[in-house]
């Protein structure tokens, strides 16, 4: 709750030294730096994209190379099924079974 108040109500942000990214907490900034600048990268041979972990790279391959996606009746398309759930709950609560 304290972190939420600092970030959302007091405007406290943590700036990345390498790019223009700002994070809501020191831990979020640490994770950003780890994912973006440290460790092994998984580069795509067809797009200007590299993932920070194998799971994210596999999601990229499924979505961009194999065309796997999760469309919503409203026209939005998502790469992960979990991302479809949030807009359905926010935007389509009047649908009996959501957008699915």
N, CA, C and O atoms as CSV, one atom per row, in Angstrom:
chain,resi,resn,atom,element,x,y,z
A,1,UNK,N,N,0.824,-1.186,0.000
A,1,UNK,CA,C,0.000,0.000,0.000
A,1,UNK,C,C,0.872,1.255,0.000
A,1,UNK,O,O,0.579,2.225,-0.700
A,2,UNK,N,N,1.926,1.227,0.779
A,2,UNK,CA,C,2.832,2.375,0.838
A,2,UNK,C,C,3.466,2.641,-0.520
A,2,UNK,O,O,3.554,3.790,-0.954
A,3,UNK,N,N,3.911,1.575,-1.194
A,3,UNK,CA,C,4.502,1.724,-2.531
A,3,UNK,C,C,3.480,2.272,-3.508
A,3,UNK,O,O,3.819,3.115,-4.339
A,4,UNK,N,N,2.247,1.821,-3.432
A,4,UNK,CA,C,1.168,2.321,-4.294
A,4,UNK,C,C,0.963,3.815,-4.077
A,4,UNK,O,O,0.851,4.574,-5.039
A,5,UNK,N,N,0.913,4.240,-2.816
A,5,UNK,CA,C,0.725,5.659,-2.513
A,5,UNK,C,C,1.865,6.501,-3.081
A,5,UNK,O,O,1.632,7.551,-3.680
A,6,UNK,N,N,3.105,6.030,-2.888
A,6,UNK,CA,C,4.258,6.773,-3.391
A,6,UNK,C,C,4.206,6.915,-4.903
A,6,UNK,O,O,4.413,8.002,-5.442
A,7,UNK,N,N,3.929,5.816,-5.580
A,7,UNK,CA,C,3.961,5.796,-7.035
A,7,UNK,C,C,2.774,6.517,-7.653
A,7,UNK,O,O,2.953,7.363,-8.528
A,8,UNK,N,N,1.580,6.197,-7.214
A,8,UNK,CA,C,0.362,6.706,-7.852
A,8,UNK,C,C,-0.090,8.065,-7.342
A,8,UNK,O,O,-0.616,8.867,-8.113
A,9,UNK,N,N,0.105,8.336,-6.057
A,9,UNK,CA,C,-0.427,9.561,-5.477
A,9,UNK,C,C,0.631,10.638,-5.235
A,9,UNK,O,O,0.327,11.831,-5.266
A,10,UNK,N,N,1.851,10.219,-4.999
A,10,UNK,CA,C,2.918,11.193,-4.755
A,10,UNK,C,C,3.824,11.359,-5.963
A,10,UNK,O,O,4.680,12.244,-5.974
A,11,UNK,N,N,3.653,10.524,-6.981
A,11,UNK,CA,C,4.428,10.650,-8.215
A,11,UNK,C,C,5.878,10.208,-8.117
A,11,UNK,O,O,6.699,10.614,-8.940
A,12,UNK,N,N,6.215,9.382,-7.123
A,12,UNK,CA,C,7.590,8.913,-6.976
A,12,UNK,C,C,7.897,7.910,-8.089
A,12,UNK,O,O,7.185,6.919,-8.249
A,13,UNK,N,N,8.957,8.169,-8.857
A,13,UNK,CA,C,9.376,7.294,-9.947
A,13,UNK,C,C,10.882,7.094,-9.844
A,13,UNK,O,O,11.602,7.949,-9.330
A,14,UNK,N,N,11.343,5.953,-10.340
A,14,UNK,CA,C,12.764,5.611,-10.330
A,14,UNK,C,C,13.237,5.553,-11.778
A,14,UNK,O,O,12.720,4.774,-12.579
A,15,UNK,N,N,14.224,6.382,-12.107
A,15,UNK,CA,C,14.681,6.532,-13.485
A,15,UNK,C,C,15.806,5.564,-13.826
A,15,UNK,O,O,16.718,5.340,-13.030
A,16,UNK,N,N,15.722,4.998,-15.024
A,16,UNK,CA,C,16.779,4.133,-15.527
A,16,UNK,C,C,17.945,5.002,-15.992
A,16,UNK,O,O,17.735,6.050,-16.602
A,17,UNK,N,N,19.173,4.568,-15.707
A,17,UNK,CA,C,20.369,5.305,-16.124
A,17,UNK,C,C,20.680,5.111,-17.606
A,17,UNK,O,O,21.442,5.885,-18.185
A,18,UNK,N,N,20.098,4.090,-18.219
A,18,UNK,CA,C,20.428,3.729,-19.599
A,18,UNK,C,C,19.408,4.203,-20.634
A,18,UNK,O,O,19.761,4.426,-21.793
A,19,UNK,N,N,18.149,4.358,-20.225
A,19,UNK,CA,C,17.111,4.737,-21.183
A,19,UNK,C,C,16.099,5.643,-20.483
A,19,UNK,O,O,16.333,6.085,-19.358
A,20,UNK,N,N,14.991,5.916,-21.140
A,20,UNK,CA,C,13.987,6.829,-20.591
A,20,UNK,C,C,12.950,6.131,-19.711
A,20,UNK,O,O,11.975,6.756,-19.292
A,21,UNK,N,N,13.148,4.853,-19.431
A,21,UNK,CA,C,12.189,4.096,-18.623
A,21,UNK,C,C,12.129,4.642,-17.200
A,21,UNK,O,O,13.151,4.993,-16.610
A,22,UNK,N,N,10.913,4.708,-16.660
A,22,UNK,CA,C,10.731,5.023,-15.248
A,22,UNK,C,C,9.947,3.890,-14.614
A,22,UNK,O,O,9.060,3.309,-15.240
A,23,UNK,N,N,10.277,3.581,-13.381
A,23,UNK,CA,C,9.644,2.472,-12.675
A,23,UNK,C,C,8.961,2.968,-11.415
A,23,UNK,O,O,9.332,4.001,-10.858
A,24,UNK,N,N,7.966,2.225,-10.975
A,24,UNK,CA,C,7.211,2.588,-9.786
A,24,UNK,C,C,7.947,2.253,-8.495
A,24,UNK,O,O,7.644,2.821,-7.445
A,25,UNK,N,N,8.910,1.339,-8.561
A,25,UNK,CA,C,9.652,0.955,-7.356
A,25,UNK,C,C,11.090,0.613,-7.720
A,25,UNK,O,O,11.421,0.417,-8.889
A,26,UNK,N,N,11.930,0.545,-6.708
A,26,UNK,CA,C,13.324,0.149,-6.945
A,26,UNK,C,C,13.394,-1.279,-7.476
A,26,UNK,O,O,14.209,-1.587,-8.345
A,27,UNK,N,N,12.537,-2.144,-6.949
A,27,UNK,CA,C,12.522,-3.525,-7.420
A,27,UNK,C,C,12.107,-3.615,-8.887
A,27,UNK,O,O,12.673,-4.406,-9.641
A,28,UNK,N,N,11.133,-2.819,-9.292
A,28,UNK,CA,C,10.713,-2.804,-10.702
A,28,UNK,C,C,11.848,-2.301,-11.587
A,28,UNK,O,O,12.062,-2.827,-12.679
A,29,UNK,N,N,12.574,-1.289,-11.128
A,29,UNK,CA,C,13.715,-0.772,-11.893
A,29,UNK,C,C,14.823,-1.826,-11.973
A,29,UNK,O,O,15.447,-2.001,-13.019
A,30,UNK,N,N,15.057,-2.512,-10.877
A,30,UNK,CA,C,16.058,-3.579,-10.867
A,30,UNK,C,C,15.689,-4.673,-11.875
A,30,UNK,O,O,16.553,-5.163,-12.603
A,31,UNK,N,N,14.413,-5.053,-11.918
A,31,UNK,CA,C,13.941,-6.070,-12.858
A,31,UNK,C,C,14.059,-5.562,-14.301
A,31,UNK,O,O,14.436,-6.322,-15.193
A,32,UNK,N,N,13.745,-4.307,-14.531
A,32,UNK,CA,C,13.900,-3.700,-15.857
A,32,UNK,C,C,15.346,-3.792,-16.318
A,32,UNK,O,O,15.620,-4.214,-17.441
A,33,UNK,N,N,16.272,-3.397,-15.449
A,33,UNK,CA,C,17.695,-3.430,-15.802
A,33,UNK,C,C,18.166,-4.860,-16.064
A,33,UNK,O,O,18.922,-5.103,-17.005
A,34,UNK,N,N,17.727,-5.792,-15.245
A,34,UNK,CA,C,18.106,-7.192,-15.429
A,34,UNK,C,C,17.581,-7.708,-16.768
A,34,UNK,O,O,18.316,-8.351,-17.517
A,35,UNK,N,N,16.328,-7.430,-17.068
A,35,UNK,CA,C,15.716,-7.920,-18.300
A,35,UNK,C,C,16.259,-7.241,-19.551
A,35,UNK,O,O,16.400,-7.877,-20.595
A,36,UNK,N,N,16.558,-5.974,-19.448
A,36,UNK,CA,C,16.954,-5.220,-20.639
A,36,UNK,C,C,18.459,-5.222,-20.880
A,36,UNK,O,O,18.892,-5.233,-22.033
A,37,UNK,N,N,19.258,-5.211,-19.833
A,37,UNK,CA,C,20.697,-4.979,-20.010
A,37,UNK,C,C,21.612,-6.098,-19.516
A,37,UNK,O,O,22.763,-6.184,-19.943
A,38,UNK,N,N,21.120,-6.948,-18.631
A,38,UNK,CA,C,21.985,-7.990,-18.064
A,38,UNK,C,C,21.610,-9.361,-18.613
A,38,UNK,O,O,20.496,-9.567,-19.094
A,39,UNK,N,N,22.525,-10.267,-18.536
A,39,UNK,CA,C,22.226,-11.656,-18.841
A,39,UNK,C,C,22.117,-11.985,-20.313
A,39,UNK,O,O,22.412,-11.168,-21.185
A,40,UNK,N,N,21.688,-13.197,-20.559
A,40,UNK,CA,C,21.582,-13.732,-21.910
A,40,UNK,C,C,20.390,-13.129,-22.643
A,40,UNK,O,O,19.340,-12.878,-22.053
A,41,UNK,N,N,20.576,-12.902,-23.942
A,41,UNK,CA,C,19.503,-12.386,-24.794
A,41,UNK,C,C,19.119,-13.446,-25.805
A,41,UNK,O,O,19.944,-14.280,-26.179
A,42,UNK,N,N,17.888,-13.421,-26.243
A,42,UNK,CA,C,17.373,-14.342,-27.239
A,42,UNK,C,C,16.932,-13.519,-28.448
A,42,UNK,O,O,15.794,-13.052,-28.494
A,43,UNK,N,N,17.826,-13.336,-29.432
A,43,UNK,CA,C,17.508,-12.466,-30.570
A,43,UNK,C,C,16.658,-13.182,-31.628
A,43,UNK,O,O,16.800,-14.385,-31.846
A,44,UNK,N,N,15.795,-12.433,-32.263
A,44,UNK,CA,C,14.992,-12.943,-33.369
A,44,UNK,C,C,15.756,-12.691,-34.664
A,44,UNK,O,O,16.334,-11.620,-34.852
A,45,UNK,N,N,15.757,-13.666,-35.542
A,45,UNK,CA,C,16.459,-13.537,-36.816
A,45,UNK,C,C,15.690,-12.771,-37.873
A,45,UNK,O,O,16.262,-12.383,-38.892
A,46,UNK,N,N,14.385,-12.541,-37.648
A,46,UNK,CA,C,13.566,-11.867,-38.654
A,46,UNK,C,C,13.131,-10.466,-38.256
A,46,UNK,O,O,12.875,-9.631,-39.123
A,47,UNK,N,N,13.043,-10.195,-36.958
A,47,UNK,CA,C,12.588,-8.899,-36.476
A,47,UNK,C,C,13.660,-8.253,-35.621
A,47,UNK,O,O,14.569,-8.927,-35.137
A,48,UNK,N,N,13.555,-6.960,-35.440
A,48,UNK,CA,C,14.455,-6.240,-34.532
A,48,UNK,C,C,13.893,-6.422,-33.118
A,48,UNK,O,O,13.280,-5.520,-32.547
A,49,UNK,N,N,14.123,-7.613,-32.582
A,49,UNK,CA,C,13.572,-7.983,-31.283
A,49,UNK,C,C,14.521,-8.956,-30.607
A,49,UNK,O,O,15.101,-9.827,-31.256
A,50,UNK,N,N,14.674,-8.804,-29.311
A,50,UNK,CA,C,15.372,-9.810,-28.523
A,50,UNK,C,C,14.680,-9.906,-27.169
A,50,UNK,O,O,14.265,-8.897,-26.599
A,51,UNK,N,N,14.561,-11.113,-26.669
A,51,UNK,CA,C,13.887,-11.359,-25.397
A,51,UNK,C,C,14.914,-11.576,-24.303
A,51,UNK,O,O,16.048,-11.980,-24.559
A,52,UNK,N,N,14.496,-11.301,-23.090
A,52,UNK,CA,C,15.396,-11.476,-21.946
A,52,UNK,C,C,15.312,-12.885,-21.376
A,52,UNK,O,O,16.165,-13.286,-20.584
A,53,UNK,N,N,14.290,-13.641,-21.772
A,53,UNK,CA,C,14.221,-15.029,-21.329
A,53,UNK,C,C,13.570,-15.880,-22.414
A,53,UNK,O,O,12.910,-15.377,-23.323
A,54,UNK,N,N,13.780,-17.172,-22.285
A,54,UNK,CA,C,13.330,-18.108,-23.311
A,54,UNK,C,C,11.807,-18.125,-23.445
A,54,UNK,O,O,11.282,-18.266,-24.550
A,55,UNK,N,N,11.109,-17.985,-22.340
A,55,UNK,CA,C,9.647,-17.986,-22.362
A,55,UNK,C,C,9.103,-16.831,-23.198
A,55,UNK,O,O,8.198,-17.025,-24.009
A,56,UNK,N,N,9.651,-15.634,-23.005
A,56,UNK,CA,C,9.213,-14.474,-23.782
A,56,UNK,C,C,9.543,-14.643,-25.259
A,56,UNK,O,O,8.769,-14.229,-26.122
A,57,UNK,N,N,10.685,-15.247,-25.550
A,57,UNK,CA,C,11.066,-15.483,-26.941
A,57,UNK,C,C,10.100,-16.462,-27.607
A,57,UNK,O,O,9.723,-16.273,-28.763
A,58,UNK,N,N,9.703,-17.499,-26.885
A,58,UNK,CA,C,8.744,-18.461,-27.438
A,58,UNK,C,C,7.389,-17.804,-27.693
A,58,UNK,O,O,6.734,-18.103,-28.691
A,59,UNK,N,N,6.965,-16.912,-26.800
A,59,UNK,CA,C,5.727,-16.174,-27.029
A,59,UNK,C,C,5.828,-15.310,-28.285
A,59,UNK,O,O,4.884,-15.233,-29.071
A,60,UNK,N,N,6.977,-14.663,-28.467
A,60,UNK,CA,C,7.211,-13.860,-29.669
A,60,UNK,C,C,7.094,-14.730,-30.917
A,60,UNK,O,O,6.437,-14.347,-31.885
A,61,UNK,N,N,7.726,-15.889,-30.895
A,61,UNK,CA,C,7.684,-16.794,-32.048
A,61,UNK,C,C,6.249,-17.233,-32.356
A,61,UNK,O,O,5.828,-17.238,-33.512
A,62,UNK,N,N,5.517,-17.593,-31.326
A,62,UNK,CA,C,4.131,-18.025,-31.530
A,62,UNK,C,C,3.289,-16.919,-32.151
A,62,UNK,O,O,2.537,-17.153,-33.096
A,63,UNK,N,N,3.424,-15.715,-31.609
A,63,UNK,CA,C,2.591,-14.599,-32.056
A,63,UNK,C,C,3.018,-14.061,-33.421
A,63,UNK,O,O,2.192,-13.927,-34.323
A,64,UNK,N,N,4.292,-13.755,-33.570
A,64,UNK,CA,C,4.770,-13.104,-34.793
A,64,UNK,C,C,5.038,-14.055,-35.946
A,64,UNK,O,O,4.791,-13.709,-37.101
A,65,UNK,N,N,5.536,-15.245,-35.651
A,65,UNK,CA,C,5.953,-16.154,-36.714
A,65,UNK,C,C,4.897,-17.209,-37.049
A,65,UNK,O,O,4.783,-17.638,-38.197
A,66,UNK,N,N,4.134,-17.621,-36.048
A,66,UNK,CA,C,3.157,-18.680,-36.276
A,66,UNK,C,C,1.726,-18.170,-36.279
A,66,UNK,O,O,0.795,-18.931,-36.541
A,67,UNK,N,N,1.545,-16.881,-35.987
A,67,UNK,CA,C,0.220,-16.269,-36.059
A,67,UNK,C,C,-0.736,-16.626,-34.934
A,67,UNK,O,O,-1.938,-16.392,-35.057
A,68,UNK,N,N,-0.236,-17.183,-33.846
A,68,UNK,CA,C,-1.101,-17.511,-32.717
A,68,UNK,C,C,-1.471,-16.218,-32.006
A,68,UNK,O,O,-0.599,-15.460,-31.581
A,69,UNK,N,N,-2.770,-15.975,-31.880
A,69,UNK,CA,C,-3.218,-14.769,-31.189
A,69,UNK,C,C,-4.579,-15.037,-30.554
A,69,UNK,O,O,-5.215,-16.057,-30.819
A,70,UNK,N,N,-5.002,-14.115,-29.726
A,70,UNK,CA,C,-6.249,-14.238,-28.988
A,70,UNK,C,C,-7.092,-12.999,-29.272
A,70,UNK,O,O,-6.918,-11.971,-28.618
A,71,UNK,N,N,-8.009,-13.086,-30.247
A,71,UNK,CA,C,-8.817,-11.922,-30.607
A,71,UNK,C,C,-9.997,-11.728,-29.657
A,71,UNK,O,O,-10.524,-12.681,-29.084
A,72,UNK,N,N,-10.385,-10.488,-29.510
A,72,UNK,CA,C,-11.540,-10.102,-28.723
A,72,UNK,C,C,-12.617,-9.644,-29.703
A,72,UNK,O,O,-12.291,-9.166,-30.789
A,73,UNK,N,N,-13.881,-9.779,-29.345
A,73,UNK,CA,C,-14.969,-9.337,-30.214
A,73,UNK,C,C,-14.897,-7.857,-30.535
A,73,UNK,O,O,-15.443,-7.416,-31.546
A,74,UNK,N,N,-14.231,-7.080,-29.686
A,74,UNK,CA,C,-14.151,-5.636,-29.904
A,74,UNK,C,C,-13.100,-5.277,-30.948
A,74,UNK,O,O,-12.997,-4.113,-31.335
A,75,UNK,N,N,-12.317,-6.255,-31.413
A,75,UNK,CA,C,-11.318,-5.995,-32.442
A,75,UNK,C,C,-9.884,-6.006,-31.956
A,75,UNK,O,O,-8.960,-6.090,-32.764
A,76,UNK,N,N,-9.683,-5.923,-30.655
A,76,UNK,CA,C,-8.317,-5.967,-30.128
A,76,UNK,C,C,-7.791,-7.390,-30.218
A,76,UNK,O,O,-8.547,-8.354,-30.096
A,77,UNK,N,N,-6.488,-7.510,-30.433
A,77,UNK,CA,C,-5.849,-8.821,-30.539
A,77,UNK,C,C,-4.691,-8.882,-29.549
A,77,UNK,O,O,-3.932,-7.923,-29.414
A,78,UNK,N,N,-4.560,-10.007,-28.862
A,78,UNK,CA,C,-3.548,-10.161,-27.836
A,78,UNK,C,C,-2.649,-11.345,-28.135
A,78,UNK,O,O,-3.091,-12.340,-28.710
A,79,UNK,N,N,-1.389,-11.239,-27.745
A,79,UNK,CA,C,-0.423,-12.318,-27.950
A,79,UNK,C,C,-0.562,-13.402,-26.894
A,79,UNK,O,O,-0.232,-14.561,-27.146
A,80,UNK,N,N,-1.050,-13.035,-25.708
A,80,UNK,CA,C,-1.199,-13.999,-24.620
A,80,UNK,C,C,-2.653,-14.046,-24.182
A,80,UNK,O,O,-3.316,-13.011,-24.109
A,81,UNK,N,N,-3.147,-15.226,-23.894
A,81,UNK,CA,C,-4.543,-15.373,-23.482
A,81,UNK,C,C,-4.821,-14.620,-22.182
A,81,UNK,O,O,-5.918,-14.096,-21.991
A,82,UNK,N,N,-3.833,-14.564,-21.289
A,82,UNK,CA,C,-4.015,-13.840,-20.029
A,82,UNK,C,C,-4.241,-12.354,-20.221
A,82,UNK,O,O,-4.921,-11.725,-19.410
A,83,UNK,N,N,-3.681,-11.778,-21.282
A,83,UNK,CA,C,-3.877,-10.352,-21.545
A,83,UNK,C,C,-5.293,-10.062,-22.026
A,83,UNK,O,O,-5.773,-8.936,-21.897
A,84,UNK,N,N,-5.958,-11.059,-22.574
A,84,UNK,CA,C,-7.333,-10.889,-23.028
A,84,UNK,C,C,-8.283,-10.757,-21.848
A,84,UNK,O,O,-9.305,-10.079,-21.951
A,85,UNK,N,N,-7.964,-11.388,-20.747
A,85,UNK,CA,C,-8.853,-11.415,-19.591
A,85,UNK,C,C,-9.087,-10.020,-19.004
A,85,UNK,O,O,-10.228,-9.677,-18.694
A,86,UNK,N,N,-8.041,-9.209,-18.844
A,86,UNK,CA,C,-8.195,-7.901,-18.210
A,86,UNK,C,C,-9.128,-6.968,-18.977
A,86,UNK,O,O,-10.030,-6.395,-18.366
A,87,UNK,N,N,-8.948,-6.784,-20.319
A,87,UNK,CA,C,-9.885,-5.912,-21.027
A,87,UNK,C,C,-11.302,-6.456,-21.027
A,87,UNK,O,O,-12.263,-5.687,-21.027
A,88,UNK,N,N,-11.441,-7.787,-21.026
A,88,UNK,CA,C,-12.775,-8.377,-20.985
A,88,UNK,C,C,-13.459,-7.977,-19.689
A,88,UNK,O,O,-14.622,-7.574,-19.691
A,89,UNK,N,N,-12.743,-8.087,-18.597
A,89,UNK,CA,C,-13.330,-7.728,-17.303
A,89,UNK,C,C,-13.619,-6.239,-17.212
A,89,UNK,O,O,-14.646,-5.844,-16.660
A,90,UNK,N,N,-12.722,-5.394,-17.751
A,90,UNK,CA,C,-12.902,-3.946,-17.677
A,90,UNK,C,C,-13.935,-3.438,-18.676
A,90,UNK,O,O,-14.796,-2.634,-18.323
A,91,UNK,N,N,-13.855,-3.902,-19.920
A,91,UNK,CA,C,-14.623,-3.305,-20.998
A,91,UNK,C,C,-15.898,-4.058,-21.330
A,91,UNK,O,O,-16.833,-3.467,-21.871
A,92,UNK,N,N,-15.963,-5.332,-21.025
A,92,UNK,CA,C,-17.063,-6.149,-21.505
A,92,UNK,C,C,-17.817,-6.844,-20.384
A,92,UNK,O,O,-18.330,-7.946,-20.578
A,93,UNK,N,N,-17.892,-6.227,-19.233
A,93,UNK,CA,C,-18.551,-6.879,-18.114
A,93,UNK,C,C,-20.033,-7.085,-18.388
A,93,UNK,O,O,-20.676,-7.888,-17.712
A,94,UNK,N,N,-20.598,-6.362,-19.385
A,94,UNK,CA,C,-22.009,-6.543,-19.705
A,94,UNK,C,C,-22.243,-7.745,-20.618
A,94,UNK,O,O,-23.389,-8.147,-20.816
A,95,UNK,N,N,-21.166,-8.333,-21.188
A,95,UNK,CA,C,-21.316,-9.532,-21.994
A,95,UNK,C,C,-21.555,-10.707,-21.051
A,95,UNK,O,O,-20.847,-10.832,-20.052
A,96,UNK,N,N,-22.529,-11.572,-21.337
A,96,UNK,CA,C,-22.818,-12.673,-20.423
A,96,UNK,C,C,-21.620,-13.576,-20.168
A,96,UNK,O,O,-21.396,-13.990,-19.031
A,97,UNK,N,N,-20.856,-13.885,-21.189
A,97,UNK,CA,C,-19.699,-14.755,-20.982
A,97,UNK,C,C,-18.419,-14.023,-21.362
A,97,UNK,O,O,-17.424,-14.659,-21.711
A,98,UNK,N,N,-18.431,-12.701,-21.299
A,98,UNK,CA,C,-17.270,-11.913,-21.675
A,98,UNK,C,C,-17.082,-11.941,-23.177
A,98,UNK,O,O,-18.013,-12.256,-23.918
A,99,UNK,N,N,-15.901,-11.620,-23.624
A,99,UNK,CA,C,-15.598,-11.552,-25.042
A,99,UNK,C,C,-15.209,-12.908,-25.598
A,99,UNK,O,O,-15.128,-13.085,-26.813
A,100,UNK,N,N,-14.971,-13.852,-24.725
A,100,UNK,CA,C,-14.505,-15.153,-25.158
A,100,UNK,C,C,-15.653,-15.876,-25.787
A,100,UNK,O,O,-15.496,-17.012,-26.234
